[in-house]
């Protein structure tokens, strides 16, 4: 029996220690809960208590037993205090339990522990310590002192207080809280009851304190409470405390309308006080309109609109019946809620909504909300941008307002955002308004919640003015770039013209002199014609290059439109042949010259010709290009038509828009026709297009004619045609740095029976002028060392009588300010290369003017 009891004791103490550790672990895992830390401390203290008493029983010497007994007191004196703190926090029946109050509770236990460890000095706790046996145990017998019984009374008082607190919790009415309180009450009472039995020796058992063993059972009970009844998760609150602290007024009446209970909030709202409990409602109505309203109102909730307003505040009333378990009405409950702040908030919210509505409706940007692909909201600006009525916008697919080429992109971005994928929220597009016109816009879209569902909100900004400015800037930049390029081409063309025209003058001139001989064989004559014809082709190429290079100088001059068109067609003659394109010219030869910028007009013609050529090659690798000129009232009309694929009405409506092109990015910029339109408008003319898909395209240019300047080129040339008998021998000086030109001019003039002296060095020519008089001077303009203009200036300073007797020769009239100087000085000039016959005509005209 003794050995069985001993085994039972050690087993129970071991289980007790394990239970304590379990409580510690669970408390640590739930350490954020309100009472977890108190439970953690309780588990540690109980473990120390059980540990000390268990090893006291296992020790054999008196000193060891007293040591472990003292260690056990560290836990036994802490457990009651911690239990009290736990109970207070668990039930929350008082105000916040500050740390300094907790510290006060530990002062006496700390004093007892000190006295235990210093008992040998004063013997106030116990005396006469000696070892003896009790059943199977070797125990320490003591004579307990006064301080020991004071400590016992202290601990019993605290444990009793904990018990009372938890017993009160049994009546909170909530099932889970009652079960929690029962578990905790059992855990507290069991060790207390057993300790009383041990202290006062109420049972004939071995004198070994089994209080720690009882904590094993308590630990299991607490563990059960933690696991099953969520001891740390659900902490009860005292109903009276909640009632007292509620912001809502609570009034309880019996069936006879007698006031049974009220809270401070209700007293503040109605003017009641606790002394009025027991009075009938009809006697209290005069205190407040709220009470009067309760007396005449049926059970139920009063809507916001019928809320009572008292002293500048708004209240909401709720009146509900109270029933007992037999479903019999025993009274009724009234709740009074101050909704002044909510009403104010609602009013502010309403005002903000109105402000928001004003901002959204009258903003400069269109705003729409799209849900399931349909427009569910649109503001006034959107109505203005689209030109549609609001009923024509709402519940319509948003993409139907977008230009066709952008619809797929818009739909793609919309679906990505709805599906939560990353997508650009800002992009440019074109709206199609009610009139079918395009409106350039920028769309900024983002996801929002609208009417409880996900939606896409788009802010639409009108970019029309910005785009127009941007296009204008781009046009100016392109024009400046084109001007820069043409200036470079002009410089290059001037050098090419001079370097080619000078040798060509000799080739053409000497070939024509040889061809004029009658003693040459036919085969040589044929060769000379080939040489002359090839040279003339080079002359035309250089002349067209110079004409094109002068596009950067918007100077209008009188010109023959037919020659300008032919020059333009000649640029593409090789392409026309290789592309199987037949050019048909239908010119009205009776049409006069017009005043225009030849370079700009050639740019227009060239652009239209190239567009027609590319369209025909793409369609059927060949075709017919027809150019017709007619007179329409006071306009010179030029029609350039092709038999290409034609255009659809949509393309036709956009062809003059900048940057619109049907070609690929490498084939066109979309600026050609817009620049052509600008050039024609600058000439006070019009450009129109007629096209039918599959039937070809025709552009018609109408340019105004000046009736005062309609004389034909043939009339102008009459002044250069020599008449019989005009010739007389003259002394002529020729200056040109090209020796072969000096020889050619000399030969031509000597055949005309004139006396000629030629120089390739202008310095020597000036020296000759000092000693010799001449009737006429033929002077090259561009010469190394001294230009023709410099020579002319020095010559007239020495021989002023020669000022009007000079014919300039030049291979390039594009030299800066050269043409203007020729006009200012009224000097004649002949362009290289020239035919001997043309030279003869100029010479005869000059000599005729001198003869007066």
Buried (B, 14 or more C-beta within 10 A) or exposed (E): EEEEBBEEBEEBBBBBBBBBBBBBEBBEEBEEBEBBBBBBBBBBBBBBBBBBBBBBBBBEEEEEBBBBBBBBBBBBBBBBBBBBBBBBBBBBBEEEBEEEEBEEBBEBBBBBBEBBBEBEEEBBBBEEBEEEEEBBBBBBEBEBBEBBEBBBEBBBEBBBBBBEBBEBBBEBEBEBBBBBBBBBBBBBBBBBEBBEBBBEEEEEEBBBBBBBBBBBBBBBBBBBBBEEBBBBEEBBBBEEBEBEEBEBBBBBBBEEBBBBBBBBBBBEBBBBEEEBEEEBBEEBBEBBBBBBBBBEBEEEEBEEEEBBEBEEBBBBBBBEEBEEEEEEEEBBBBBBBBBBEBBEEEEEEEEEEEEEEEEBEEEEBBBBBBBEBEBBBBBBBBBEBBBBEBEEBBEBBBBEBBBEEBBEBBBEBBEEBBEEEEBEBEBEBBBBBEEEEBBBBBBEBEEEEBEEEEBBBBBBBBBBEEBEEBBEEBBEEBBEEBBEEBBEBBBEBBBBBBEBBBBBBBBBBBBBBBBEEEEBEEEEEEBBEEBBEEBBEBBEBBBBBBBBBBBBBEEBEBBBBBBBBBBBBBBBEEBBEEBEBEBEEEBEEEBBBBBBBBBBBBBBBBBBBBBBBBBBBEBEEEBBBBBBBBEEEEBBBBBBBBBBBBBEEEBBBBBBBBBBBBBEEEEBBBBBBBBBBBBBEEBEBBBEBBBEEEEBBBBBBBBBBEEEEEEBEEEEEEEEEBEEEEBEEBEBBBBBBBEBBBBBBBBBBEEBEBEBBBBBBBEEBBEBBEEEEBBBBBBBBBBEEBBBBEBBEBBBEEBEEBEEBBBBBBBBBBBEEBBEBBEEBEBBBBBBBBBBEEBBBBBBBBBBEEEE
